[in-house]
């Protein structure tokens, strides 16, 4: 017990610059190999410092908030993370969700060199190699790994939870975009990517900006004929986002623009088109954001969201893609 308290006190010193006290260790201290996505079902759930109803309340989590779950104990407590806070909640007031996107927290990298990979596993190519102390935004969970992106959105990918220390947004304000560390592994990966990427550096930069803009409107409701932040339909959403980066598109007929791209060659910013019927007629459009995902104004009764293109409904209804950004 004394050893556990000593470790906790030492880790607290690491985040002494944050505004509120929290327990920074999330997955690594308990040998947790993966994290899962969860949601709070209580009206207001107390996040406690330790597994006890008499323990200090670190913060109160509103109903419906998505959280990261590191472990669920048999004693009725779960270790969770949200907004830079790490602590314990009663397991009966959270439910486990399928993998997906969620605004979970910011994180500080621990480890001399930490890899951001293109997929949730060590077999995936390295997107970037970042130095210890760099800051990232944690944007979701997939197959036990955190989905992350750098502060300016230049790099995005996946990171094992053992190498990222949750921190609050107040700690990262004013921090610069982290510079990648040059290593033999990352250099090899970069050369491979460069040789196969048909987008120019200018096109890639615009694509990053486009995706950053598109993500600002997650949760905006679907409105038939809508083309503004008050409400979008699918074509209105893609038109609005592209117009924001200076590329004019019409509301309909966007598949007539740019150059055709095969599914296997999709890049960030490409328009992806779908058919709701068995024919090849276009009925839906979204913006590819990498990692087998795309963002779109979904359908009546729904909103702007991120969905997978790698499997399921949208994979089977995919028709074509167009590259607008060169």
C-alpha positions as CSV (number, residue, x, y, z in Angstrom):
1,X,0.0,0.0,0.0
2,X,2.8,2.4,0.9
3,X,4.6,1.6,-2.4
4,X,1.4,2.3,-4.4
5,X,0.9,5.7,-2.7
6,X,4.6,6.6,-3.3
7,X,4.1,5.9,-7.1
8,X,1.0,8.0,-7.2
9,X,2.7,10.9,-5.4
10,X,5.6,10.8,-7.8
11,X,3.3,10.8,-10.9
12,X,1.4,13.7,-9.5
13,X,4.5,15.8,-9.6
14,X,4.8,15.2,-13.3
15,X,1.5,17.1,-13.9
16,X,1.9,19.7,-11.2
17,X,1.4,22.5,-13.8
18,X,-2.2,21.4,-14.4
19,X,-5.0,23.4,-12.8
20,X,-6.5,20.5,-10.9
21,X,-5.2,17.4,-9.2
22,X,-5.6,14.1,-11.0
23,X,-3.9,10.7,-11.2
24,X,-1.9,10.8,-14.4
25,X,-1.2,7.1,-14.8
26,X,-3.8,5.5,-17.0
27,X,-2.9,2.2,-18.5
28,X,0.8,1.6,-17.9
29,X,0.9,1.2,-14.1
30,X,-1.5,-1.7,-14.2
31,X,-0.2,-3.5,-17.3
32,X,-3.4,-2.8,-19.2
33,X,-2.9,-3.8,-22.8
34,X,-5.8,-1.9,-24.3
35,X,-8.5,0.7,-23.7
36,X,-12.2,0.6,-24.5
37,X,-14.7,3.4,-25.2
38,X,-17.5,3.9,-22.8
39,X,-20.4,6.2,-22.0
40,X,-21.8,7.6,-18.7
41,X,-25.4,6.6,-18.0
42,X,-25.9,8.5,-14.7
43,X,-27.1,12.1,-14.5
44,X,-23.9,13.2,-12.9
45,X,-21.2,10.6,-12.2
46,X,-18.5,11.3,-9.6
47,X,-14.9,10.6,-10.8
48,X,-13.0,9.7,-7.6
49,X,-9.3,9.6,-6.9
50,X,-9.5,6.1,-5.4
51,X,-11.9,3.1,-5.3
52,X,-14.1,4.4,-2.5
53,X,-17.2,6.5,-2.1
54,X,-15.3,8.4,0.6
55,X,-12.4,9.2,-1.8
56,X,-11.9,12.7,-3.1
57,X,-14.1,13.7,-6.1
58,X,-11.8,14.9,-9.0
59,X,-14.7,16.0,-11.2
60,X,-18.3,15.2,-12.1
61,X,-19.0,13.7,-15.5
62,X,-22.3,14.6,-17.2
63,X,-24.6,11.9,-18.5
64,X,-23.9,10.8,-22.1
65,X,-20.2,11.8,-21.9
66,X,-17.9,9.4,-23.8
67,X,-14.9,8.2,-21.7
68,X,-11.9,5.9,-22.1
69,X,-12.0,2.8,-19.9
70,X,-8.7,1.2,-18.9
71,X,-10.1,-1.5,-16.7
72,X,-13.3,-2.8,-15.0
73,X,-12.6,-4.5,-11.7
74,X,-14.7,-7.2,-10.2
75,X,-15.2,-5.0,-7.1
76,X,-17.5,-2.7,-9.0
77,X,-15.1,0.0,-9.9
78,X,-13.7,1.1,-13.3
79,X,-10.6,3.1,-14.0
80,X,-11.4,5.8,-16.6
81,X,-10.1,8.9,-18.3
82,X,-11.9,12.0,-19.6
83,X,-10.7,15.5,-20.2
84,X,-7.2,14.9,-18.6
85,X,-8.7,13.5,-15.4
86,X,-7.9,9.9,-14.5
87,X,-9.7,8.2,-11.7
88,X,-12.4,5.6,-10.7
89,X,-16.1,5.5,-11.2
90,X,-18.8,3.0,-10.3
91,X,-19.0,0.4,-13.1
92,X,-22.8,0.2,-12.9
93,X,-23.1,3.8,-14.2
94,X,-21.1,3.3,-17.4
95,X,-21.7,1.2,-20.5
96,X,-19.2,0.0,-23.1
97,X,-19.5,1.3,-26.6
98,X,-18.2,0.1,-30.0
99,X,-14.9,1.6,-31.2
100,X,-15.3,5.1,-32.5
101,X,-14.4,8.8,-32.3
102,X,-14.7,10.8,-29.1
103,X,-13.2,14.0,-27.8
104,X,-11.5,12.3,-24.9
105,X,-8.5,14.4,-23.8
106,X,-5.1,15.7,-24.6
107,X,-2.0,13.7,-23.9
108,X,1.8,14.1,-23.3
109,X,4.1,11.4,-24.8
110,X,6.2,9.3,-22.5
111,X,9.2,7.4,-24.0
112,X,12.3,8.6,-25.8
113,X,10.7,8.1,-29.2
114,X,7.0,7.4,-29.6
115,X,5.6,6.1,-32.9
116,X,2.3,7.3,-34.3
117,X,1.2,4.4,-36.6
118,X,-1.2,4.3,-39.5
119,X,-3.4,1.7,-37.8
120,X,-4.1,0.3,-34.3
121,X,-1.2,-2.2,-34.1
122,X,2.6,-2.5,-34.3
123,X,2.4,-4.1,-37.7
124,X,1.1,-0.9,-39.3
125,X,3.6,1.6,-40.9
126,X,4.9,4.5,-38.9
127,X,3.1,7.8,-39.6
128,X,5.5,9.9,-37.4
129,X,8.1,9.3,-34.7
130,X,7.7,12.0,-32.0
131,X,10.0,12.8,-29.1
132,X,9.1,12.5,-25.4
133,X,7.1,15.4,-24.0
134,X,5.2,16.1,-27.3
135,X,1.5,16.8,-26.9
136,X,-1.3,15.1,-28.8
137,X,-5.0,15.2,-29.0
138,X,-6.8,11.9,-28.2
139,X,-9.7,11.7,-30.6
140,X,-11.1,8.1,-30.2
141,X,-10.4,4.5,-29.6
142,X,-9.9,1.6,-32.0
143,X,-8.9,-2.0,-31.2
144,X,-7.6,-1.0,-27.8
145,X,-5.4,1.8,-29.1
146,X,-5.9,5.6,-28.9
147,X,-6.7,7.5,-32.1
148,X,-4.5,10.6,-31.9
149,X,-3.6,13.7,-33.9
150,X,-0.9,16.4,-33.3
151,X,-2.1,19.8,-32.1
152,X,-2.1,21.4,-35.5
153,X,-3.5,18.3,-37.2
154,X,-0.4,17.7,-39.3
155,X,-0.1,14.0,-38.2
156,X,-2.8,11.7,-37.1
157,X,-2.9,8.0,-36.5
158,X,-2.9,5.5,-33.6
159,X,-0.9,5.1,-30.4
160,X,-0.7,2.5,-27.7
161,X,-2.1,3.9,-24.4
162,X,1.0,3.0,-22.4
163,X,2.9,5.8,-24.2
164,X,0.6,8.7,-23.6
165,X,-0.1,10.5,-20.3
166,X,-3.5,12.3,-20.2
167,X,-3.4,16.0,-19.5
168,X,-5.9,18.8,-19.5
169,X,-6.4,21.3,-22.3
170,X,-5.0,24.1,-20.2
171,X,-1.6,22.5,-20.3
172,X,-1.3,22.4,-24.0
173,X,-2.5,25.9,-24.8
174,X,0.1,27.7,-26.8
175,X,2.2,24.6,-27.4
176,X,3.6,24.3,-30.9
177,X,3.0,21.5,-33.4
178,X,5.5,18.7,-32.4
179,X,8.3,18.1,-34.9
180,X,8.9,14.5,-36.0
181,X,12.1,12.8,-34.9
182,X,14.1,11.4,-37.8
183,X,14.8,7.7,-37.4
184,X,15.7,5.0,-39.9
185,X,12.2,3.5,-39.4
186,X,10.3,6.7,-40.0
187,X,12.6,7.7,-42.9
188,X,11.9,4.4,-44.6
189,X,8.2,4.8,-44.1
190,X,8.3,8.4,-45.4
191,X,10.0,7.4,-48.6
192,X,7.5,4.7,-49.2
193,X,4.6,7.1,-48.6
194,X,6.2,9.8,-50.8
195,X,6.7,7.5,-53.8
196,X,3.1,6.3,-53.7
197,X,1.4,9.6,-52.9
198,X,0.1,11.4,-56.0
199,X,-0.9,14.5,-54.1
200,X,1.6,17.4,-54.1
201,X,2.8,18.8,-50.7
202,X,0.4,21.8,-51.4
203,X,-2.5,19.4,-51.9
204,X,-1.6,17.4,-48.8
205,X,-1.5,20.6,-46.7
206,X,-4.9,21.7,-48.0
207,X,-6.3,18.2,-47.3
208,X,-5.2,18.5,-43.6
209,X,-6.8,22.0,-43.4
210,X,-10.0,20.6,-45.1
211,X,-10.3,17.8,-42.6
212,X,-9.7,20.0,-39.6
213,X,-12.5,22.3,-40.8
214,X,-14.8,19.4,-41.5
215,X,-14.3,18.0,-37.9
216,X,-15.4,21.4,-36.5
217,X,-18.9,20.6,-37.6
218,X,-19.3,17.1,-36.0
219,X,-22.7,16.9,-34.5
220,X,-24.4,19.5,-36.7
221,X,-27.8,18.1,-37.7
222,X,-28.7,16.8,-41.2
223,X,-31.0,19.2,-43.0
224,X,-32.3,18.5,-46.5
225,X,-30.7,21.1,-48.8
226,X,-28.7,22.6,-46.0
227,X,-25.3,24.1,-46.7
228,X,-24.4,26.0,-43.5
229,X,-23.4,25.2,-39.9
230,X,-27.1,25.5,-39.1
231,X,-27.6,22.2,-40.9
232,X,-26.1,20.3,-43.8
233,X,-27.1,17.6,-46.3
234,X,-24.3,15.5,-47.7
235,X,-23.5,17.7,-50.8
236,X,-24.0,20.9,-48.8
237,X,-21.4,19.7,-46.2
238,X,-18.7,18.9,-48.7
239,X,-19.4,22.0,-50.7
240,X,-19.1,24.2,-47.6
241,X,-15.9,22.6,-46.3
242,X,-14.2,22.8,-49.7
243,X,-15.3,26.4,-50.1
244,X,-13.6,27.2,-46.8
245,X,-10.2,26.3,-48.3
246,X,-10.9,28.2,-51.5
247,X,-12.0,25.4,-53.7
248,X,-15.4,25.9,-55.2
249,X,-17.8,23.0,-55.6
250,X,-21.5,22.9,-56.6
251,X,-24.1,21.5,-54.2
252,X,-24.8,18.6,-56.6
253,X,-22.9,16.7,-59.3
254,X,-19.6,16.8,-57.4
255,X,-18.6,13.5,-59.0
256,X,-18.0,15.4,-62.2
257,X,-15.1,17.3,-60.7
258,X,-11.4,16.3,-60.1
259,X,-9.9,13.0,-61.2
260,X,-11.1,9.5,-60.5
261,X,-9.3,7.6,-57.7
262,X,-9.4,3.9,-56.9
263,X,-10.4,2.7,-53.5
264,X,-7.0,1.3,-52.9
265,X,-5.4,4.8,-53.6
266,X,-7.6,7.0,-51.4
267,X,-5.8,9.9,-49.8
268,X,-7.0,12.5,-47.2
269,X,-9.4,15.0,-48.7
270,X,-10.7,12.8,-51.5
271,X,-14.5,12.8,-52.1
272,X,-16.0,9.4,-51.7
273,X,-19.4,8.6,-53.3
274,X,-22.0,6.0,-52.5
275,X,-25.2,4.5,-53.9
276,X,-28.1,3.7,-51.6
277,X,-29.6,1.2,-54.2
278,X,-28.1,-1.7,-56.1
279,X,-27.3,0.5,-59.0
280,X,-24.3,2.7,-59.5
281,X,-26.2,5.9,-59.3
282,X,-24.7,8.4,-56.9
283,X,-26.8,9.3,-53.8
284,X,-24.4,10.2,-51.1
285,X,-21.0,11.9,-50.7
286,X,-18.4,12.4,-47.9
287,X,-14.8,13.4,-47.3
288,X,-12.1,10.7,-46.8
289,X,-10.0,11.4,-43.7
290,X,-7.5,8.4,-43.7
291,X,-7.4,5.2,-41.7
292,X,-10.4,3.8,-43.5
293,X,-12.7,6.6,-42.2
294,X,-14.7,9.4,-43.8
295,X,-16.7,12.3,-42.5
296,X,-20.2,13.2,-43.9
297,X,-23.6,14.6,-43.2
298,X,-25.1,11.3,-42.6
299,X,-28.9,11.2,-43.2
300,X,-32.2,12.7,-42.1
301,X,-32.5,12.4,-38.3
302,X,-28.8,12.1,-37.9
303,X,-25.9,14.5,-38.1
304,X,-22.3,15.2,-39.3
305,X,-20.3,12.2,-38.1
306,X,-17.3,10.0,-38.9
307,X,-18.0,6.4,-40.2
308,X,-15.9,3.6,-41.4
309,X,-15.3,3.0,-45.1
310,X,-13.3,-0.2,-44.6
311,X,-16.2,-2.5,-43.8
312,X,-20.0,-2.6,-43.4
313,X,-22.7,-0.6,-45.2
314,X,-20.5,2.1,-46.7
315,X,-17.9,-0.4,-47.9
316,X,-20.6,-2.4,-49.8
317,X,-22.3,0.8,-51.2
318,X,-19.1,2.6,-52.2
319,X,-19.2,3.6,-55.9
320,X,-16.2,5.8,-56.7
321,X,-13.9,8.6,-55.4
322,X,-12.6,11.8,-56.9
323,X,-9.4,13.8,-56.0
324,X,-10.1,17.5,-56.0
325,X,-6.9,18.6,-54.3
326,X,-3.7,18.3,-56.4
